[in-house]
């Protein structure tokens, strides 16, 4: 297959970067258990903070963290124009000695009053892994999470194993607004992006990559509403883009619009309606009901007997929202292994 060698190499590179300790000798580890501590850590890791220009890991203890007085009635906010690397990881025990990577156990909540996460790095990588990001409300794109916005200069954006749900933008981009700049990677893997609303379209959100690669692997994008336009995910940018093992189902208008992105492979996806440009590799795709366990109750796991179980030979090994990395030769389509 045309894209197989390239996308496998990309996945191995990202996996190594994700699981190995940071090599930068100047690194700081935070362990936070309150909303105020989380915002303080994000400030200290960014420009003007005590640990700016370092590689920082913020480990978040299981619990619910709401915007409000702890965040100055704005989103959880990080801003860096330096070279530091910022990892935001959920699911930790008290003391942050171990994590479950279970997204349901660490909830970031916008109280239906603010955007939930607003993160920007001009140079360094930003990782967001293992959270439920919910109830954001804003007039900006990415009511759930925005990484780098549309900045001309921006680092890599890595979003793995999250549940992004029930967020509302009164403009465009209800759930996510993720951007990677020139020379940097964009990775969306094993996320559940569901039941988000955008009044002017793009209910699930934007993913824009202008670096070497944009990797869109094993996401479930469903139940999102664009009031006047696309309800699903909008892909754009000049990066070589690989869209593999995703569900795009039951979104208003289209589940995916990627006709302006440089999509080289669209493989083993399940979709209702999508808009694509010329794609050199387009194999193994389905257009069948996914058979979720209970969509109305917010359970987007695949039910026994779903045709999407073990439906793809491509497996990338990132954590899903339950904290599982999968096993076996075949992979499920969608967010859950």
PyMOL commands that set and color helices and strands:
alter all, ss='L'
color gray80, all
select helices_A, chain A and resi 4-19+35-45+69-71+103-105+295-297
alter helices_A, ss='H'
color red, helices_A
select strands_A, chain A and resi 27-32+55-61+63-66+76-80+86-92+106-109+117-121+126-129+132-134+137-138+145-147+157-160+163-165+168-169+176-180+186-189+192-194+197-198+205-209+213-217+220-222+225-226+233-244+247-249+256-258+261-267+270-271+274-276+292-294+299-302
alter strands_A, ss='S'
color yellow, strands_A
deselect
rebuild
show_as cartoon
